[in-house]
Every structure is written in C-alpha cells, then in structure tokens.
Amino acid sequence: MDNSGVKYIDLNCDMGEFEILSEAELDCAIMPHISRCNIAVGGHAGNHDTIKFCFAEAAKHQLKTGIHPSYADKENFGRQVLSEPWSKTLDDLQSQIDLGLSVAQTEGIVLTHIKLHGALYNEVEANPDAAQKVAVLLANFRELSVLGMANGLLQKACNNLSLSFIKEAFIDRRYINGSQLQPRSEAGAVFSEEDDIVRQASAIASQQPVISATGQALNISADSLCIHSDTPNVMRYIKAIRQQFQSQGIHVS
C-alpha cells in the first residue's frame, strides 16, 4: 500500500522452463497478467536460446525480470536434492547466474533479481548451513535482489549480509507452517481447485490468515506472490486471481 492508500502486490511466475521455442506459447500468454518473471537458466531447464527469447518477451511487457537457477539436474527438473559436494552445487549456481547475466548484457536487458528453484529453494529453507553458503555466493551479485521464502532461513542469511531481499509467498501451494511448503510428494500439496488458489492469493495480498495443511491459521507477510507456470489450468487461475484483486482494489505492479 502506498501513501495514497492504494494497495499493490507483485505477482511473479517461474518461466522459460522448456528447451525449444515452440513450447513458449504458455509463457507468452501469462506475461501480460503478471509483474515479475523468473527465467530458467539451464540448471533444471532452458538454454541460451530460450533465455534470450524469454528476456525479450518480458521486456515487451515491462516485467521485472530475474534468473531462476537450480540444481544442475534437468532429468529431475531440479526437484531432487543432489548428493554432491557443496562446492559443485555452488559452481553450478555461479555458471547459471553468469549465463543469465551474459545473455542479459548482450540483449540489453536489465535484470532485477535471482530466485532459486525447486529442491535447492527448499534445501536452503531446511538447512541453515546451505542458506549461508548460497547467501555468500549471492553476495557477489549485490546489484540483484534475492527473491525467496518470506520469513525463512535464506531471508535471515541474506539480511545478515545486507542483501536486498524480496519476501515471497505461494498461492498454488499449501503451507505446513509460516515458512515451509508441504512437500509436493504429499497429496494436496499443490492446489487443484480455483477457489483454493484465489482464496490464498486474496488472503496473503490483503494480509489475512491462510490455512495450513494441519488447519492452522498462518499470517504470511509477503512482497511478491508466486504462481507456477506448470500448474495445470494456470491461465484460468491467473485470470480469476486478477478479477478477485480488481474487486478488492488491489493492483498488480
């Protein structure tokens, strides 16, 4: 909310999670309805051509654009923790970030943030040492904000290093507490009903409680709301969310 009393919320989506440009249709359809995008940079999905294309499309819609690195594991879409030395994980993160920055520089795109993906996103919220290691790496890119779980371990580690942090909440995932999502392997972890998604988006945007997997009322303060582009029926959900926000006087920006 600004000084005039107008309510604003940032709406972000993970994108560029394909390997050939013919699969970009859904991302192109989503972009006019959001304010921020996170583009895969080759770890769990994507390549130089898809990054370049997505950056250009995001620029057309004046989106805040960031890079979305992960475990280097396309086979499992970055959704499994890899049993590898942290030095390897950090080297892979560095390489993905460097690729995103290189493409952006070549194409004249100004990037705004970095957001981790999948299992790595969850690992830094479960493991304080992992959060610290990743935050130290991200401190090499202070010009970019870090988009991550509101009230989580990565936020704490970034705050300790005086990094700009954007607090994120999820509108298509069920929470187990104020800073952790229910694992995707469990039934009901990903919402499949429009009413559930719209209700959670509306609640967080208007600073009302959301209901956890155990029925607990959670107060989640967030700067940005995330919906996943691979959530089934995502376009229908996004349009319903935007209609709900309009009825509440909430602007996506």
Phi and psi in degrees as GROMACS dihedral restraints (atoms count N, CA, C in turn):
[ dihedral_restraints ]
;  ai    aj    ak    al  type     phi  dphi    fc
    3     4     5     6     1   -93.9    20    10
    4     5     6     7     1  -174.3    20    10
    6     7     8     9     1   -66.2    20    10
    7     8     9    10     1   -19.7    20    10
    9    10    11    12     1   -83.9    20    10
   10    11    12    13     1    -5.5    20    10
   12    13    14    15     1    91.1    20    10
   13    14    15    16     1     0.6    20    10
   15    16    17    18     1   -75.4    20    10
   16    17    18    19     1   134.8    20    10
   18    19    20    21     1   -92.4    20    10
   19    20    21    22     1   133.6    20    10
   21    22    23    24     1  -126.7    20    10
   22    23    24    25     1   149.4    20    10
   24    25    26    27     1  -144.2    20    10
   25    26    27    28     1   141.7    20    10
   27    28    29    30     1   -87.2    20    10
   28    29    30    31     1   134.9    20    10
   30    31    32    33     1  -121.3    20    10
   31    32    33    34     1   116.3    20    10
   33    34    35    36     1  -116.5    20    10
   34    35    36    37     1   158.7    20    10
   36    37    38    39     1  -144.3    20    10
   37    38    39    40     1   139.7    20    10
   39    40    41    42     1   -81.5    20    10
   40    41    42    43     1   127.1    20    10
   42    43    44    45     1  -140.1    20    10
   43    44    45    46     1   179.8    20    10
   45    46    47    48     1    68.0    20    10
   46    47    48    49     1    25.0    20    10
   48    49    50    51     1   -95.4    20    10
   49    50    51    52     1    56.5    20    10
   51    52    53    54     1  -148.1    20    10
   52    53    54    55     1   173.9    20    10
   54    55    56    57     1  -116.2    20    10
   55    56    57    58     1   -18.6    20    10
   57    58    59    60     1  -128.9    20    10
   58    59    60    61     1   144.5    20    10
   60    61    62    63     1   -66.1    20    10
   61    62    63    64     1   -22.0    20    10
   63    64    65    66     1   -65.9    20    10
   64    65    66    67     1   -12.9    20    10
   66    67    68    69     1   -96.0    20    10
   67    68    69    70     1    12.1    20    10
   69    70    71    72     1   -88.6    20    10
   70    71    72    73     1     0.0    20    10
   72    73    74    75     1   -58.3    20    10
   73    74    75    76     1   -44.1    20    10
   75    76    77    78     1   -65.3    20    10
   76    77    78    79     1   -44.3    20    10
   78    79    80    81     1   -58.5    20    10
   79    80    81    82     1   -42.7    20    10
   81    82    83    84     1   -63.3    20    10
   82    83    84    85     1   -34.1    20    10
   84    85    86    87     1   -72.6    20    10
   85    86    87    88     1   -33.4    20    10
   87    88    89    90     1   -75.0    20    10
   88    89    90    91     1   -37.2    20    10
   90    91    92    93     1   -53.6    20    10
   91    92    93    94     1   -38.0    20    10
   93    94    95    96     1   -66.1    20    10
   94    95    96    97     1   -13.0    20    10
   96    97    98    99     1  -105.1    20    10
   97    98    99   100     1    -0.8    20    10
   99   100   101   102     1  -122.1    20    10
  100   101   102   103     1   177.5    20    10
  102   103   104   105     1  -120.9    20    10
  103   104   105   106     1   -11.1    20    10
  105   106   107   108     1  -148.1    20    10
  106   107   108   109     1   141.4    20    10
  108   109   110   111     1  -131.8    20    10
  109   110   111   112     1   150.9    20    10
  111   112   113   114     1  -121.3    20    10
  112   113   114   115     1   113.2    20    10
  114   115   116   117     1  -100.8    20    10
  115   116   117   118     1   124.2    20    10
  117   118   119   120     1   -58.6    20    10
  118   119   120   121     1   138.8    20    10
  120   121   122   123     1  -123.5    20    10
  121   122   123   124     1    37.1    20    10
  123   124   125   126     1   100.1    20    10
  124   125   126   127     1    -9.2    20    10
  126   127   128   129     1   -74.8    20    10
  127   128   129   130     1   -62.1    20    10
  129   130   131   132     1   -99.3    20    10
  130   131   132   133     1   -17.7    20    10
  132   133   134   135     1  -169.8    20    10
  133   134   135   136     1   164.3    20    10
  135   136   137   138     1    90.4    20    10
  136   137   138   139     1   163.2    20    10
  138   139   140   141     1  -155.5    20    10
  139   140   141   142     1  -178.8    20    10
  141   142   143   144     1   -53.9    20    10
  142   143   144   145     1   -44.4    20    10
  144   145   146   147     1   -67.5    20    10
  145   146   147   148     1   -41.3    20    10
  147   148   149   150     1   -70.2    20    10
  148   149   150   151     1   -36.5    20    10
  150   151   152   153     1   -62.6    20    10
  151   152   153   154     1   -49.6    20    10
  153   154   155   156     1   -57.1    20    10
  154   155   156   157     1   -46.3    20    10
  156   157   158   159     1   -62.5    20    10
  157   158   159   160     1   -47.4    20    10
  159   160   161   162     1   -66.3    20    10
  160   161   162   163     1   -39.4    20    10
  162   163   164   165     1   -59.6    20    10
  163   164   165   166     1   -43.8    20    10
  165   166   167   168     1   -65.4    20    10
  166   167   168   169     1   -42.6    20    10
  168   169   170   171     1   -65.2    20    10
  169   170   171   172     1   -40.7    20    10
  171   172   173   174     1   -62.7    20    10
  172   173   174   175     1   -38.5    20    10
  174   175   176   177     1   -63.8    20    10
  175   176   177   178     1   -36.1    20    10
  177   178   179   180     1   -59.3    20    10
  178   179   180   181     1   -34.5    20    10
  180   181   182   183     1   -99.4    20    10
  181   182   183   184     1     8.7    20    10
  183   184   185   186     1    54.6    20    10
  184   185   186   187     1    42.3    20    10
  186   187   188   189     1   -83.8    20    10
  187   188   189   190     1   146.4    20    10
  189   190   191   192     1   -69.6    20    10
  190   191   192   193     1   123.2    20    10
  192   193   194   195     1  -119.5    20    10
  193   194   195   196     1   130.8    20    10
  195   196   197   198     1  -132.8    20    10
  196   197   198   199     1   175.7    20    10
  198   199   200   201     1  -108.9    20    10
  199   200   201   202     1   149.3    20    10
  201   202   203   204     1  -127.1    20    10
  202   203   204   205     1    76.5    20    10
  204   205   206   207     1   -82.3    20    10
  205   206   207   208     1   167.9    20    10
  207   208   209   210     1  -159.2    20    10
  208   209   210   211     1  -177.0    20    10
  210   211   212   213     1   -56.5    20    10
  211   212   213   214     1   141.3    20    10
  213   214   215   216     1   -77.8    20    10
  214   215   216   217     1    85.2    20    10
  216   217   218   219     1  -156.2    20    10
  217   218   219   220     1    75.3    20    10
  219   220   221   222     1   -66.3    20    10
  220   221   222   223     1   -30.1    20    10
  222   223   224   225     1   -58.0    20    10
  223   224   225   226     1   -38.6    20    10
  225   226   227   228     1  -109.4    20    10
  226   227   228   229     1    15.8    20    10
  228   229   230   231     1    55.4    20    10
  229   230   231   232     1    30.2    20    10
  231   232   233   234     1    67.3    20    10
  232   233   234   235     1    18.4    20    10
  234   235   236   237     1  -106.2    20    10
  235   236   237   238     1    16.3    20    10
  237   238   239   240     1  -127.3    20    10
  238   239   240   241     1   137.2    20    10
  240   241   242   243     1   -67.5    20    10
  241   242   243   244     1   129.2    20    10
  243   244   245   246     1   -90.9    20    10
  244   245   246   247     1   136.9    20    10
  246   247   248   249     1   -85.8    20    10
  247   248   249   250     1    83.6    20    10
  249   250   251   252     1  -143.8    20    10
  250   251   252   253     1   159.2    20    10
  252   253   254   255     1   -60.7    20    10
  253   254   255   256     1   147.1    20    10
  255   256   257   258     1   -64.1    20    10
  256   257   258   259     1   -26.5    20    10
  258   259   260   261     1   -61.2    20    10
  259   260   261   262     1   -37.6    20    10
  261   262   263   264     1   -68.3    20    10
  262   263   264   265     1   -44.6    20    10
  264   265   266   267     1   -60.6    20    10
  265   266   267   268     1   -44.8    20    10
  267   268   269   270     1   -67.8    20    10
  268   269   270   271     1   -37.7    20    10
  270   271   272   273     1   -62.2    20    10
  271   272   273   274     1   -41.2    20    10
  273   274   275   276     1   -65.3    20    10
  274   275   276   277     1   -40.4    20    10
  276   277   278   279     1   -61.0    20    10
  277   278   279   280     1   -45.9    20    10
  279   280   281   282     1   -57.6    20    10
  280   281   282   283     1   -44.9    20    10
  282   283   284   285     1   -63.6    20    10
  283   284   285   286     1   -41.4    20    10
  285   286   287   288     1   -67.2    20    10
  286   287   288   289     1   -42.3    20    10
  288   289   290   291     1   -64.2    20    10
  289   290   291   292     1   -42.7    20    10
  291   292   293   294     1   -60.3    20    10
  292   293   294   295     1   -41.4    20    10
  294   295   296   297     1   -62.0    20    10
  295   296   297   298     1   -47.5    20    10
  297   298   299   300     1   -59.6    20    10
  298   299   300   301     1   -43.4    20    10
  300   301   302   303     1   -66.8    20    10
  301   302   303   304     1   -37.8    20    10
  303   304   305   306     1   -64.7    20    10
  304   305   306   307     1   -46.0    20    10
  306   307   308   309     1   -63.6    20    10
  307   308   309   310     1   -43.4    20    10
  309   310   311   312     1   -60.6    20    10
  310   311   312   313     1   -43.5    20    10
  312   313   314   315     1   -63.6    20    10
  313   314   315   316     1   -44.1    20    10
  315   316   317   318     1   -63.0    20    10
  316   317   318   319     1   -37.6    20    10
  318   319   320   321     1   -92.5    20    10
  319   320   321   322     1    -0.3    20    10
  321   322   323   324     1    71.6    20    10
  322   323   324   325     1    32.3    20    10
  324   325   326   327     1  -100.0    20    10
  325   326   327   328     1   132.1    20    10
  327   328   329   330     1   -94.0    20    10
  328   329   330   331     1   115.7    20    10
  330   331   332   333     1   -86.9    20    10
  331   332   333   334     1   152.6    20    10
  333   334   335   336     1  -116.9    20    10
  334   335   336   337     1   -23.1    20    10
  336   337   338   339     1  -161.6    20    10
  337   338   339   340     1   169.5    20    10
  339   340   341   342     1  -127.5    20    10
  340   341   342   343     1   135.4    20    10
  342   343   344   345     1  -133.8    20    10
  343   344   345   346     1   126.8    20    10
  345   346   347   348     1   -70.4    20    10
  346   347   348   349     1   160.5    20    10
  348   349   350   351     1  -118.8    20    10
  349   350   351   352     1   147.8    20    10
  351   352   353   354     1    55.4    20    10
  352   353   354   355     1  -128.4    20    10
  354   355   356   357     1   -63.2    20    10
  355   356   357   358     1   -32.8    20    10
  357   358   359   360     1   -70.1    20    10
  358   359   360   361     1   -39.3    20    10
  360   361   362   363     1   -56.2    20    10
  361   362   363   364     1   -45.0    20    10
  363   364   365   366     1   -72.9    20    10
  364   365   366   367     1   -34.6    20    10
  366   367   368   369     1   -63.7    20    10
  367   368   369   370     1   -40.7    20    10
  369   370   371   372     1   -72.1    20    10
  370   371   372   373     1   -13.9    20    10
  372   373   374   375     1   -92.0    20    10
  373   374   375   376     1   -12.7    20    10
  375   376   377   378     1  -104.1    20    10
  376   377   378   379     1   -16.0    20    10
  378   379   380   381     1  -133.6    20    10
  379   380   381   382     1   107.0    20    10
  381   382   383   384     1   -58.6    20    10
  382   383   384   385     1   -35.3    20    10
  384   385   386   387     1   -66.9    20    10
  385   386   387   388     1   -39.4    20    10
  387   388   389   390     1   -64.4    20    10
  388   389   390   391     1   -42.4    20    10
  390   391   392   393     1   -60.3    20    10
  391   392   393   394     1   -42.1    20    10
  393   394   395   396     1   -65.5    20    10
  394   395   396   397     1   -45.2    20    10
  396   397   398   399     1   -61.2    20    10
  397   398   399   400     1   -44.7    20    10
  399   400   401   402     1   -68.3    20    10
  400   401   402   403     1   -40.7    20    10
  402   403   404   405     1   -61.5    20    10
  403   404   405   406     1   -40.2    20    10
  405   406   407   408     1   -61.8    20    10
  406   407   408   409     1   -41.5    20    10
  408   409   410   411     1   -63.4    20    10
  409   410   411   412     1   -45.3    20    10
  411   412   413   414     1   -65.7    20    10
  412   413   414   415     1   -21.9    20    10
  414   415   416   417     1   -64.9    20    10
  415   416   417   418     1   -15.4    20    10
  417   418   419   420     1   -75.1    20    10
  418   419   420   421     1    -8.6    20    10
  420   421   422   423     1  -127.0    20    10
  421   422   423   424     1    53.8    20    10
  423   424   425   426     1   -63.7    20    10
  424   425   426   427     1   -18.1    20    10
  426   427   428   429     1   -70.9    20    10
  427   428   429   430     1   -14.4    20    10
  429   430   431   432     1  -107.3    20    10
  430   431   432   433     1   134.3    20    10
  432   433   434   435     1   -72.9    20    10
  433   434   435   436     1   160.4    20    10
  435   436   437   438     1  -105.0    20    10
  436   437   438   439     1   124.7    20    10
  438   439   440   441     1   -99.3    20    10
  439   440   441   442     1   119.3    20    10
  441   442   443   444     1  -159.4    20    10
  442   443   444   445     1   179.6    20    10
  444   445   446   447     1   -57.8    20    10
  445   446   447   448     1   126.6    20    10
  447   448   449   450     1   -61.5    20    10
  448   449   450   451     1   132.4    20    10
  450   451   452   453     1    69.6    20    10
  451   452   453   454     1    17.3    20    10
  453   454   455   456     1   -97.4    20    10
  454   455   456   457     1  -175.2    20    10
  456   457   458   459     1   -68.3    20    10
  457   458   459   460     1   -37.2    20    10
  459   460   461   462     1   -66.9    20    10
  460   461   462   463     1   -38.6    20    10
  462   463   464   465     1   -58.8    20    10
  463   464   465   466     1   -44.8    20    10
  465   466   467   468     1   -61.8    20    10
  466   467   468   469     1   -45.3    20    10
  468   469   470   471     1   -64.8    20    10
  469   470   471   472     1   -39.3    20    10
  471   472   473   474     1   -68.6    20    10
  472   473   474   475     1   -40.5    20    10
  474   475   476   477     1   -60.3    20    10
  475   476   477   478     1   -39.4    20    10
  477   478   479   480     1   -64.4    20    10
  478   479   480   481     1   -23.8    20    10
  480   481   482   483     1  -102.4    20    10
  481   482   483   484     1    10.0    20    10
  483   484   485   486     1    58.6    20    10
  484   485   486   487     1    37.4    20    10
  486   487   488   489     1   -89.5    20    10
  487   488   489   490     1   143.9    20    10
  489   490   491   492     1   -67.1    20    10
  490   491   492   493     1   127.8    20    10
  492   493   494   495     1  -128.7    20    10
  493   494   495   496     1   131.6    20    10
  495   496   497   498     1  -105.9    20    10
  496   497   498   499     1   117.9    20    10
  498   499   500   501     1   -77.8    20    10
  499   500   501   502     1   125.0    20    10
  501   502   503   504     1  -112.3    20    10
  502   503   504   505     1   145.1    20    10
  504   505   506   507     1  -132.5    20    10
  505   506   507   508     1   156.7    20    10
  507   508   509   510     1  -109.3    20    10
  508   509   510   511     1   137.6    20    10
  510   511   512   513     1  -107.6    20    10
  511   512   513   514     1    -8.4    20    10
  513   514   515   516     1  -115.5    20    10
  514   515   516   517     1    11.7    20    10
  516   517   518   519     1  -127.3    20    10
  517   518   519   520     1   146.7    20    10
  519   520   521   522     1   -89.3    20    10
  520   521   522   523     1   137.6    20    10
  522   523   524   525     1   -90.4    20    10
  523   524   525   526     1   152.4    20    10
  525   526   527   528     1  -105.2    20    10
  526   527   528   529     1   -22.8    20    10
  528   529   530   531     1  -156.6    20    10
  529   530   531   532     1  -169.6    20    10
  531   532   533   534     1   -70.5    20    10
  532   533   534   535     1    -8.6    20    10
  534   535   536   537     1  -141.4    20    10
  535   536   537   538     1    13.4    20    10
  537   538   539   540     1  -138.2    20    10
  538   539   540   541     1   140.7    20    10
  540   541   542   543     1   -91.5    20    10
  541   542   543   544     1   152.0    20    10
  543   544   545   546     1   -66.0    20    10
  544   545   546   547     1   134.0    20    10
  546   547   548   549     1   -56.9    20    10
  547   548   549   550     1   140.5    20    10
  549   550   551   552     1   -59.6    20    10
  550   551   552   553     1   -23.5    20    10
  552   553   554   555     1   -70.6    20    10
  553   554   555   556     1   -13.5    20    10
  555   556   557   558     1   -97.0    20    10
  556   557   558   559     1   143.4    20    10
  558   559   560   561     1   -60.4    20    10
  559   560   561   562     1   135.6    20    10
  561   562   563   564     1    86.0    20    10
  562   563   564   565     1     1.3    20    10
  564   565   566   567     1   -67.9    20    10
  565   566   567   568     1   -33.4    20    10
  567   568   569   570     1  -109.2    20    10
  568   569   570   571     1   122.6    20    10
  570   571   572   573     1   -64.0    20    10
  571   572   573   574     1   138.9    20    10
  573   574   575   576     1  -118.4    20    10
  574   575   576   577     1    -1.9    20    10
  576   577   578   579     1  -111.6    20    10
  577   578   579   580     1   134.8    20    10
  579   580   581   582     1   -56.5    20    10
  580   581   582   583     1   -42.3    20    10
  582   583   584   585     1   -59.6    20    10
  583   584   585   586     1   -39.3    20    10
  585   586   587   588     1   -65.5    20    10
  586   587   588   589     1   -42.8    20    10
  588   589   590   591     1   -67.9    20    10
  589   590   591   592     1   -45.9    20    10
  591   592   593   594     1   -64.6    20    10
  592   593   594   595     1   -39.7    20    10
  594   595   596   597     1   -63.4    20    10
  595   596   597   598     1   -44.0    20    10
  597   598   599   600     1   -69.4    20    10
  598   599   600   601     1   -40.6    20    10
  600   601   602   603     1   -61.5    20    10
  601   602   603   604     1   -45.9    20    10
  603   604   605   606     1   -63.6    20    10
  604   605   606   607     1   -41.2    20    10
  606   607   608   609     1   -64.3    20    10
  607   608   609   610     1   -47.9    20    10
  609   610   611   612     1   -67.5    20    10
  610   611   612   613     1   -41.9    20    10
  612   613   614   615     1   -64.1    20    10
  613   614   615   616     1   -30.0    20    10
  615   616   617   618     1  -102.3    20    10
  616   617   618   619     1    11.8    20    10
  618   619   620   621     1    60.9    20    10
  619   620   621   622     1    42.6    20    10
  621   622   623   624     1  -110.0    20    10
  622   623   624   625     1   158.2    20    10
  624   625   626   627     1   -65.4    20    10
  625   626   627   628     1   149.8    20    10
  627   628   629   630     1  -112.5    20    10
  628   629   630   631     1   159.5    20    10
  630   631   632   633     1  -102.2    20    10
  631   632   633   634     1   127.6    20    10
  633   634   635   636     1   -79.5    20    10
  634   635   636   637     1   177.1    20    10
  636   637   638   639     1   -61.9    20    10
  637   638   639   640     1   -23.4    20    10
  639   640   641   642     1  -101.5    20    10
  640   641   642   643     1     9.0    20    10
  642   643   644   645     1    85.8    20    10
  643   644   645   646     1     8.6    20    10
  645   646   647   648     1   -81.2    20    10
  646   647   648   649     1   140.2    20    10
  648   649   650   651     1   -82.1    20    10
  649   650   651   652     1   122.6    20    10
  651   652   653   654     1  -115.7    20    10
  652   653   654   655     1   134.5    20    10
  654   655   656   657     1  -100.5    20    10
  655   656   657   658     1   113.6    20    10
  657   658   659   660     1  -118.8    20    10
  658   659   660   661     1   113.2    20    10
  660   661   662   663     1   -94.3    20    10
  661   662   663   664     1   121.9    20    10
  663   664   665   666     1  -138.5    20    10
  664   665   666   667     1   151.1    20    10
  666   667   668   669     1   -90.6    20    10
  667   668   669   670     1   -26.5    20    10
  669   670   671   672     1  -141.6    20    10
  670   671   672   673     1   142.4    20    10
  672   673   674   675     1  -109.2    20    10
  673   674   675   676     1   137.5    20    10
  675   676   677   678     1  -112.4    20    10
  676   677   678   679     1   135.5    20    10
  678   679   680   681     1  -126.2    20    10
  679   680   681   682     1   141.4    20    10
  681   682   683   684     1   -89.3    20    10
  682   683   684   685     1   137.5    20    10
  684   685   686   687     1   -69.2    20    10
  685   686   687   688     1   -19.7    20    10
  687   688   689   690     1   -94.5    20    10
  688   689   690   691     1     7.5    20    10
  690   691   692   693     1   -69.6    20    10
  691   692   693   694     1   126.6    20    10
  693   694   695   696     1   -55.4    20    10
  694   695   696   697     1   139.0    20    10
  696   697   698   699     1    66.1    20    10
  697   698   699   700     1    27.8    20    10
  699   700   701   702     1   -59.5    20    10
  700   701   702   703     1   -36.6    20    10
  702   703   704   705     1   -64.3    20    10
  703   704   705   706     1   -41.2    20    10
  705   706   707   708     1   -62.6    20    10
  706   707   708   709     1   -40.1    20    10
  708   709   710   711     1   -66.5    20    10
  709   710   711   712     1   -44.4    20    10
  711   712   713   714     1   -61.6    20    10
  712   713   714   715     1   -42.6    20    10
  714   715   716   717     1   -64.6    20    10
  715   716   717   718     1   -39.0    20    10
  717   718   719   720     1   -66.7    20    10
  718   719   720   721     1   -39.2    20    10
  720   721   722   723     1   -62.7    20    10
  721   722   723   724     1   -45.9    20    10
  723   724   725   726     1   -62.3    20    10
  724   725   726   727     1   -38.4    20    10
  726   727   728   729     1   -64.8    20    10
  727   728   729   730     1   -41.2    20    10
  729   730   731   732     1   -64.2    20    10
  730   731   732   733     1   -44.9    20    10
  732   733   734   735     1   -60.3    20    10
  733   734   735   736     1   -41.5    20    10
  735   736   737   738     1   -60.8    20    10
  736   737   738   739     1   -40.7    20    10
  738   739   740   741     1   -66.9    20    10
  739   740   741   742     1   -24.6    20    10
  741   742   743   744     1   -95.0    20    10
  742   743   744   745     1    -1.2    20    10
  744   745   746   747     1    72.3    20    10
  745   746   747   748     1    28.0    20    10
  747   748   749   750     1  -101.3    20    10
  748   749   750   751     1   126.1    20    10
  750   751   752   753     1  -101.3    20    10
  751   752   753   754     1   134.5    20    10
  753   754   755   756     1   -85.5    20    10
  754   755   756   757     1   120.0    20    10
